[in-house]
Amino acid sequence: MADPTKLIGTSLQPTQNHRSTFKQAEVVSKRAEVTDFKQTPKNSQAIQRLDQTLESGQELREDVPRGHYINILV
């Protein structure tokens, strides 16, 4: 049988950085719950076109104007 390894004097304490990250995630979630998001047919079509482009496996072109792959009003 193998000897169990003991770690003495070690413990994981949440740091301030983790707390602030969790707080930010909580704020984002709450904001998303109250945001009135309306999916328009135009936005749905644009997202579907982008999904098809990304699923094709081809690399996205860099020489195209802004809004070429997805042009929606946010």
Biopython code that builds the backbone (N, CA, C, O; Angstrom):
import numpy as np
from Bio.PDB.StructureBuilder import StructureBuilder

atoms = [
    (1, "MET", "N", (0.822, -1.182, 0.000)),
    (1, "MET", "CA", (0.000, 0.000, 0.000)),
    (1, "MET", "C", (0.867, 1.247, 0.000)),
    (1, "MET", "O", (1.951, 1.275, 0.583)),
    (2, "ALA", "N", (0.375, 2.253, -0.653)),
    (2, "ALA", "CA", (1.113, 3.510, -0.705)),
    (2, "ALA", "C", (0.791, 4.344, 0.527)),
    (2, "ALA", "O", (-0.325, 4.326, 1.046)),
    (3, "ASP", "N", (1.798, 5.069, 0.973)),
    (3, "ASP", "CA", (1.613, 5.973, 2.109)),
    (3, "ASP", "C", (0.844, 7.212, 1.657)),
    (3, "ASP", "O", (1.216, 7.819, 0.653)),
    (4, "PRO", "N", (-0.202, 7.600, 2.356)),
    (4, "PRO", "CA", (-0.892, 8.829, 1.973)),
    (4, "PRO", "C", (0.009, 10.038, 2.224)),
    (4, "PRO", "O", (0.732, 10.095, 3.219)),
    (5, "THR", "N", (-0.047, 10.976, 1.327)),
    (5, "THR", "CA", (0.754, 12.187, 1.459)),
    (5, "THR", "C", (-0.018, 13.210, 2.272)),
    (5, "THR", "O", (-1.205, 13.443, 2.044)),
    (6, "LYS", "N", (0.680, 13.819, 3.230)),
    (6, "LYS", "CA", (0.044, 14.824, 4.065)),
    (6, "LYS", "C", (0.633, 16.187, 3.745)),
    (6, "LYS", "O", (1.851, 16.341, 3.657)),
    (7, "LEU", "N", (-0.221, 17.159, 3.574)),
    (7, "LEU", "CA", (0.213, 18.528, 3.390)),
    (7, "LEU", "C", (-0.095, 19.275, 4.678)),
    (7, "LEU", "O", (-1.254, 19.402, 5.073)),
    (8, "ILE", "N", (0.924, 19.755, 5.312)),
    (8, "ILE", "CA", (0.753, 20.428, 6.596)),
    (8, "ILE", "C", (0.939, 21.929, 6.402)),
    (8, "ILE", "O", (1.895, 22.381, 5.772)),
    (9, "GLY", "N", (0.005, 22.685, 6.959)),
    (9, "GLY", "CA", (0.137, 24.132, 6.925)),
    (9, "GLY", "C", (-0.247, 24.771, 5.604)),
    (9, "GLY", "O", (0.077, 25.935, 5.367)),
    (10, "THR", "N", (-0.920, 24.048, 4.753)),
    (10, "THR", "CA", (-1.352, 24.649, 3.500)),
    (10, "THR", "C", (-2.869, 24.726, 3.486)),
    (10, "THR", "O", (-3.563, 23.788, 3.878)),
    (11, "SER", "N", (-3.346, 25.820, 3.044)),
    (11, "SER", "CA", (-4.786, 25.966, 2.862)),
    (11, "SER", "C", (-5.016, 27.006, 1.789)),
    (11, "SER", "O", (-4.192, 27.895, 1.575)),
    (12, "LEU", "N", (-6.115, 26.886, 1.136)),
    (12, "LEU", "CA", (-6.462, 27.836, 0.096)),
    (12, "LEU", "C", (-7.435, 28.854, 0.664)),
    (12, "LEU", "O", (-8.506, 28.506, 1.162)),
    (13, "GLN", "N", (-7.055, 30.079, 0.583)),
    (13, "GLN", "CA", (-7.903, 31.161, 1.052)),
    (13, "GLN", "C", (-8.330, 31.989, -0.148)),
    (13, "GLN", "O", (-7.506, 32.310, -1.005)),
    (14, "PRO", "N", (-9.605, 32.335, -0.218)),
    (14, "PRO", "CA", (-10.002, 33.196, -1.336)),
    (14, "PRO", "C", (-9.305, 34.540, -1.254)),
    (14, "PRO", "O", (-9.201, 35.134, -0.180)),
    (15, "THR", "N", (-8.839, 35.004, -2.367)),
    (15, "THR", "CA", (-8.157, 36.292, -2.381)),
    (15, "THR", "C", (-9.150, 37.384, -2.765)),
    (15, "THR", "O", (-10.258, 37.106, -3.224)),
    (16, "GLN", "N", (-8.741, 38.598, -2.571)),
    (16, "GLN", "CA", (-9.600, 39.733, -2.928)),
    (16, "GLN", "C", (-9.918, 39.701, -4.420)),
    (16, "GLN", "O", (-11.020, 40.060, -4.834)),
    (17, "ASN", "N", (-8.954, 39.272, -5.217)),
    (17, "ASN", "CA", (-9.151, 39.210, -6.658)),
    (17, "ASN", "C", (-10.303, 38.279, -7.017)),
    (17, "ASN", "O", (-11.130, 38.613, -7.866)),
    (18, "HIS", "N", (-10.363, 37.106, -6.374)),
    (18, "HIS", "CA", (-11.454, 36.169, -6.637)),
    (18, "HIS", "C", (-12.782, 36.762, -6.202)),
    (18, "HIS", "O", (-13.785, 36.622, -6.903)),
    (19, "ARG", "N", (-12.798, 37.415, -5.068)),
    (19, "ARG", "CA", (-14.040, 38.012, -4.586)),
    (19, "ARG", "C", (-14.555, 39.058, -5.557)),
    (19, "ARG", "O", (-15.750, 39.093, -5.852)),
    (20, "SER", "N", (-13.676, 39.906, -6.055)),
    (20, "SER", "CA", (-14.120, 40.949, -6.976)),
    (20, "SER", "C", (-14.589, 40.345, -8.299)),
    (20, "SER", "O", (-15.522, 40.861, -8.916)),
    (21, "THR", "N", (-13.957, 39.265, -8.738)),
    (21, "THR", "CA", (-14.375, 38.598, -9.960)),
    (21, "THR", "C", (-15.768, 38.019, -9.805)),
    (21, "THR", "O", (-16.603, 38.156, -10.699)),
    (22, "PHE", "N", (-16.026, 37.368, -8.670)),
    (22, "PHE", "CA", (-17.344, 36.806, -8.427)),
    (22, "PHE", "C", (-18.390, 37.912, -8.321)),
    (22, "PHE", "O", (-19.514, 37.751, -8.798)),
    (23, "LYS", "N", (-18.032, 39.020, -7.705)),
    (23, "LYS", "CA", (-18.948, 40.150, -7.567)),
    (23, "LYS", "C", (-19.284, 40.715, -8.942)),
    (23, "LYS", "O", (-20.441, 41.035, -9.214)),
    (24, "GLN", "N", (-18.282, 40.841, -9.809)),
    (24, "GLN", "CA", (-18.522, 41.345, -11.148)),
    (24, "GLN", "C", (-19.447, 40.407, -11.926)),
    (24, "GLN", "O", (-20.332, 40.866, -12.649)),
    (25, "ALA", "N", (-19.247, 39.110, -11.782)),
    (25, "ALA", "CA", (-20.104, 38.137, -12.463)),
    (25, "ALA", "C", (-21.529, 38.250, -11.958)),
    (25, "ALA", "O", (-22.478, 38.132, -12.732)),
    (26, "GLU", "N", (-21.682, 38.475, -10.673)),
    (26, "GLU", "CA", (-23.012, 38.629, -10.088)),
    (26, "GLU", "C", (-23.703, 39.873, -10.653)),
    (26, "GLU", "O", (-24.893, 39.842, -10.966)),
    (27, "VAL", "N", (-22.954, 40.958, -10.779)),
    (27, "VAL", "CA", (-23.514, 42.200, -11.319)),
    (27, "VAL", "C", (-23.954, 41.988, -12.771)),
    (27, "VAL", "O", (-25.028, 42.441, -13.167)),
    (28, "VAL", "N", (-23.134, 41.307, -13.555)),
    (28, "VAL", "CA", (-23.465, 41.045, -14.958)),
    (28, "VAL", "C", (-24.723, 40.193, -15.050)),
    (28, "VAL", "O", (-25.593, 40.464, -15.877)),
    (29, "SER", "N", (-24.829, 39.168, -14.212)),
    (29, "SER", "CA", (-26.006, 38.305, -14.226)),
    (29, "SER", "C", (-27.268, 39.082, -13.881)),
    (29, "SER", "O", (-28.299, 38.922, -14.534)),
    (30, "LYS", "N", (-27.186, 39.918, -12.861)),
    (30, "LYS", "CA", (-28.357, 40.707, -12.473)),
    (30, "LYS", "C", (-28.755, 41.672, -13.580)),
    (30, "LYS", "O", (-29.941, 41.852, -13.859)),
    (31, "ARG", "N", (-27.765, 42.288, -14.206)),
    (31, "ARG", "CA", (-28.062, 43.227, -15.294)),
    (31, "ARG", "C", (-28.717, 42.500, -16.463)),
    (31, "ARG", "O", (-29.635, 43.032, -17.087)),
    (32, "ALA", "N", (-28.254, 41.293, -16.764)),
    (32, "ALA", "CA", (-28.821, 40.519, -17.867)),
    (32, "ALA", "C", (-30.266, 40.120, -17.580)),
    (32, "ALA", "O", (-31.083, 40.038, -18.497)),
    (33, "GLU", "N", (-30.583, 39.873, -16.311)),
    (33, "GLU", "CA", (-31.946, 39.480, -15.948)),
    (33, "GLU", "C", (-32.953, 40.598, -16.195)),
    (33, "GLU", "O", (-34.105, 40.327, -16.533)),
    (34, "VAL", "N", (-32.540, 41.825, -16.034)),
    (34, "VAL", "CA", (-33.476, 42.941, -16.161)),
    (34, "VAL", "C", (-33.392, 43.648, -17.509)),
    (34, "VAL", "O", (-34.184, 44.552, -17.775)),
    (35, "THR", "N", (-32.458, 43.259, -18.356)),
    (35, "THR", "CA", (-32.323, 43.882, -19.658)),
    (35, "THR", "C", (-33.429, 43.396, -20.580)),
    (35, "THR", "O", (-33.703, 42.199, -20.666)),
    (36, "ASP", "N", (-34.057, 44.335, -21.264)),
    (36, "ASP", "CA", (-35.120, 43.995, -22.209)),
    (36, "ASP", "C", (-34.475, 43.711, -23.560)),
    (36, "ASP", "O", (-34.217, 44.628, -24.341)),
    (37, "PHE", "N", (-34.218, 42.434, -23.828)),
    (37, "PHE", "CA", (-33.546, 42.036, -25.057)),
    (37, "PHE", "C", (-34.583, 41.567, -26.062)),
    (37, "PHE", "O", (-35.333, 40.624, -25.809)),
    (38, "LYS", "N", (-34.615, 42.237, -27.200)),
    (38, "LYS", "CA", (-35.548, 41.865, -28.257)),
    (38, "LYS", "C", (-34.753, 41.377, -29.448)),
    (38, "LYS", "O", (-33.985, 42.132, -30.045)),
    (39, "GLN", "N", (-34.933, 40.133, -29.787)),
    (39, "GLN", "CA", (-34.235, 39.547, -30.925)),
    (39, "GLN", "C", (-35.045, 39.842, -32.180)),
    (39, "GLN", "O", (-36.150, 39.328, -32.351)),
    (40, "THR", "N", (-34.497, 40.660, -33.042)),
    (40, "THR", "CA", (-35.187, 41.000, -34.281)),
    (40, "THR", "C", (-34.849, 39.965, -35.352)),
    (40, "THR", "O", (-33.817, 39.300, -35.264)),
    (41, "PRO", "N", (-35.707, 39.822, -36.360)),
    (41, "PRO", "CA", (-35.395, 38.876, -37.450)),
    (41, "PRO", "C", (-34.076, 39.215, -38.147)),
    (41, "PRO", "O", (-33.335, 38.320, -38.554)),
    (42, "LYS", "N", (-33.788, 40.511, -38.282)),
    (42, "LYS", "CA", (-32.538, 40.922, -38.938)),
    (42, "LYS", "C", (-31.331, 40.457, -38.120)),
    (42, "LYS", "O", (-30.355, 39.956, -38.678)),
    (43, "ASN", "N", (-31.401, 40.624, -36.791)),
    (43, "ASN", "CA", (-30.298, 40.169, -35.931)),
    (43, "ASN", "C", (-30.163, 38.653, -35.978)),
    (43, "ASN", "O", (-29.048, 38.131, -36.022)),
    (44, "SER", "N", (-31.279, 37.946, -35.969)),
    (44, "SER", "CA", (-31.241, 36.478, -36.031)),
    (44, "SER", "C", (-30.564, 36.002, -37.311)),
    (44, "SER", "O", (-29.740, 35.088, -37.287)),
    (45, "GLN", "N", (-30.921, 36.631, -38.430)),
    (45, "GLN", "CA", (-30.313, 36.252, -39.711)),
    (45, "GLN", "C", (-28.817, 36.540, -39.719)),
    (45, "GLN", "O", (-28.026, 35.740, -40.217)),
    (46, "ALA", "N", (-28.437, 37.680, -39.166)),
    (46, "ALA", "CA", (-27.012, 38.033, -39.125)),
    (46, "ALA", "C", (-26.232, 37.041, -38.269)),
    (46, "ALA", "O", (-25.130, 36.635, -38.639)),
    (47, "ILE", "N", (-26.789, 36.655, -37.144)),
    (47, "ILE", "CA", (-26.116, 35.691, -36.262)),
    (47, "ILE", "C", (-26.027, 34.327, -36.927)),
    (47, "ILE", "O", (-25.015, 33.639, -36.795)),
    (48, "GLN", "N", (-27.080, 33.924, -37.645)),
    (48, "GLN", "CA", (-27.045, 32.645, -38.357)),
    (48, "GLN", "C", (-25.964, 32.646, -39.443)),
    (48, "GLN", "O", (-25.247, 31.660, -39.613)),
    (49, "ARG", "N", (-25.851, 33.772, -40.182)),
    (49, "ARG", "CA", (-24.800, 33.875, -41.204)),
    (49, "ARG", "C", (-23.414, 33.782, -40.570)),
    (49, "ARG", "O", (-22.526, 33.115, -41.100)),
    (50, "LEU", "N", (-23.237, 34.454, -39.434)),
    (50, "LEU", "CA", (-21.949, 34.392, -38.750)),
    (50, "LEU", "C", (-21.659, 32.974, -38.268)),
    (50, "LEU", "O", (-20.534, 32.494, -38.401)),
    (51, "ASP", "N", (-22.661, 32.300, -37.710)),
    (51, "ASP", "CA", (-22.488, 30.907, -37.263)),
    (51, "ASP", "C", (-22.058, 30.016, -38.425)),
    (51, "ASP", "O", (-21.154, 29.193, -38.278)),
    (52, "GLN", "N", (-22.707, 30.179, -39.579)),
    (52, "GLN", "CA", (-22.362, 29.368, -40.751)),
    (52, "GLN", "C", (-20.930, 29.642, -41.201)),
    (52, "GLN", "O", (-20.196, 28.725, -41.570)),
    (53, "THR", "N", (-20.552, 30.896, -41.166)),
    (53, "THR", "CA", (-19.190, 31.267, -41.561)),
    (53, "THR", "C", (-18.168, 30.648, -40.619)),
    (53, "THR", "O", (-17.156, 30.105, -41.061)),
    (54, "LEU", "N", (-18.436, 30.730, -39.318)),
    (54, "LEU", "CA", (-17.495, 30.180, -38.337)),
    (54, "LEU", "C", (-17.443, 28.663, -38.388)),
    (54, "LEU", "O", (-16.381, 28.074, -38.187)),
    (55, "GLU", "N", (-18.585, 28.018, -38.656)),
    (55, "GLU", "CA", (-18.633, 26.556, -38.707)),
    (55, "GLU", "C", (-17.987, 25.995, -39.968)),
    (55, "GLU", "O", (-17.656, 24.810, -40.020)),
    (56, "SER", "N", (-17.804, 26.838, -40.990)),
    (56, "SER", "CA", (-17.226, 26.360, -42.244)),
    (56, "SER", "C", (-15.769, 25.936, -42.081)),
    (56, "SER", "O", (-15.244, 25.163, -42.883)),
    (57, "GLY", "N", (-15.123, 26.448, -41.038)),
    (57, "GLY", "CA", (-13.736, 26.084, -40.792)),
    (57, "GLY", "C", (-12.736, 26.968, -41.514)),
    (57, "GLY", "O", (-11.530, 26.850, -41.295)),
    (58, "GLN", "N", (-13.222, 27.847, -42.370)),
    (58, "GLN", "CA", (-12.316, 28.748, -43.077)),
    (58, "GLN", "C", (-11.935, 29.901, -42.165)),
    (58, "GLN", "O", (-12.713, 30.327, -41.311)),
    (59, "GLU", "N", (-10.717, 30.396, -42.367)),
    (59, "GLU", "CA", (-10.264, 31.530, -41.565)),
    (59, "GLU", "C", (-11.001, 32.786, -41.999)),
    (59, "GLU", "O", (-11.313, 32.963, -43.176)),
    (60, "LEU", "N", (-11.275, 33.656, -41.033)),
    (60, "LEU", "CA", (-11.932, 34.923, -41.346)),
    (60, "LEU", "C", (-10.953, 35.842, -42.044)),
    (60, "LEU", "O", (-9.773, 35.895, -41.699)),
    (61, "ARG", "N", (-11.453, 36.561, -43.023)),
    (61, "ARG", "CA", (-10.609, 37.502, -43.761)),
    (61, "ARG", "C", (-10.379, 38.741, -42.914)),
    (61, "ARG", "O", (-11.249, 39.165, -42.154)),
    (62, "GLU", "N", (-9.203, 39.308, -43.058)),
    (62, "GLU", "CA", (-8.867, 40.522, -42.315)),
    (62, "GLU", "C", (-8.981, 41.775, -43.173)),
    (62, "GLU", "O", (-8.901, 42.891, -42.661)),
    (63, "ASP", "N", (-9.168, 41.591, -44.481)),
    (63, "ASP", "CA", (-9.201, 42.740, -45.393)),
    (63, "ASP", "C", (-10.621, 43.196, -45.728)),
    (63, "ASP", "O", (-10.840, 43.818, -46.768)),
    (64, "VAL", "N", (-11.566, 42.900, -44.876)),
    (64, "VAL", "CA", (-12.959, 43.269, -45.122)),
    (64, "VAL", "C", (-13.357, 44.438, -44.229)),
    (64, "VAL", "O", (-12.775, 44.626, -43.160)),
    (65, "PRO", "N", (-14.339, 45.223, -44.654)),
    (65, "PRO", "CA", (-14.744, 46.366, -43.836)),
    (65, "PRO", "C", (-15.474, 45.937, -42.567)),
    (65, "PRO", "O", (-15.984, 44.821, -42.468)),
    (66, "ARG", "N", (-15.511, 46.843, -41.611)),
    (66, "ARG", "CA", (-16.212, 46.604, -40.357)),
    (66, "ARG", "C", (-17.681, 46.269, -40.668)),
    (66, "ARG", "O", (-18.313, 46.928, -41.494)),
    (67, "GLY", "N", (-18.196, 45.268, -40.017)),
    (67, "GLY", "CA", (-19.585, 44.863, -40.226)),
    (67, "GLY", "C", (-19.760, 43.837, -41.324)),
    (67, "GLY", "O", (-20.887, 43.437, -41.614)),
    (68, "HIS", "N", (-18.665, 43.396, -41.947)),
    (68, "HIS", "CA", (-18.775, 42.428, -43.049)),
    (68, "HIS", "C", (-19.343, 41.089, -42.552)),
    (68, "HIS", "O", (-20.221, 40.513, -43.194)),
    (69, "TYR", "N", (-18.859, 40.612, -41.447)),
    (69, "TYR", "CA", (-19.306, 39.315, -40.941)),
    (69, "TYR", "C", (-20.575, 39.412, -40.095)),
    (69, "TYR", "O", (-21.416, 38.513, -40.131)),
    (70, "ILE", "N", (-20.711, 40.475, -39.353)),
    (70, "ILE", "CA", (-21.942, 40.669, -38.579)),
    (70, "ILE", "C", (-22.156, 42.174, -38.419)),
    (70, "ILE", "O", (-21.269, 42.906, -37.980)),
    (71, "ASN", "N", (-23.337, 42.601, -38.782)),
    (71, "ASN", "CA", (-23.648, 44.032, -38.738)),
    (71, "ASN", "C", (-25.020, 44.173, -38.073)),
    (71, "ASN", "O", (-26.054, 44.143, -38.741)),
    (72, "ILE", "N", (-25.010, 44.326, -36.756)),
    (72, "ILE", "CA", (-26.262, 44.434, -36.033)),
    (72, "ILE", "C", (-26.254, 45.677, -35.156)),
    (72, "ILE", "O", (-25.196, 46.205, -34.813)),
    (73, "LEU", "N", (-27.426, 46.128, -34.807)),
    (73, "LEU", "CA", (-27.569, 47.266, -33.919)),
    (73, "LEU", "C", (-27.710, 46.732, -32.496)),
    (73, "LEU", "O", (-28.594, 45.926, -32.207)),
    (74, "VAL", "N", (-26.837, 47.186, -31.624)),
    (74, "VAL", "CA", (-26.852, 46.723, -30.248)),
    (74, "VAL", "C", (-27.368, 47.840, -29.357)),
    (74, "VAL", "O", (-27.466, 47.667, -28.142)),
]
sb = StructureBuilder()
sb.init_structure("model")
sb.init_model(0)
sb.init_chain("A")
sb.init_seg("    ")
for serial, (resi, resn, name, xyz) in enumerate(atoms, 1):
    if name == "N":
        sb.init_residue(resn, " ", resi, " ")
    sb.init_atom(name, np.array(xyz, "f"), 0.0, 1.0, " ", f" {name:<3s}", serial, name[0])
structure = sb.get_structure()
